[in-house]
Amino acid sequence: MNTTVSSPNSRIRVSVKHVAFSASLSHDISNNVKSYKIIFDKIITNIGNGYNTKTGIFTVPIDGLYVFDWTILTHSGKIFNTELVVNGIPKRRNNADSGRGRFISSGSSMVTLSLHKNDKVWIRKFETAGNSMHGNYWPGFSGFRLA
């Protein structure tokens, strides 16, 4: 079965089995909280409407094998640790460390997971307090259904 999916620049036809999203962060994050969900607030692509910019959660619309990647960027002299979480369980971690005098630092991670309909996936900061992440559309969170 096919469906028409609208994007700001075009209309394309895709199978309902296709799922893909990509979102970025428009603003800096800086606080002393040790753990919290990162809400990537600007949608680039959201085929299948699985990603929610209000909650920062991707809800799996159909069973399958999914690939996720995310990139973070720290401010000068800061460290920012993140992890990809599925239904409350950490699956993969990422680190950006500019704490040794570098201007900025980035970190990227990718993971492939077998997921089921209605599983919840998000990125959260963990462990370290007092750090900051640079926004301005540099950081991003993306995912797609592989099979």
Summary of the structure (lengths in Angstrom):
residues: 147
radius of gyration: 15.8
end to end distance: 16.0
largest distance: 54.2
contacts: 450
relative contact order: 0.30
helix: 0%
strand: 59%
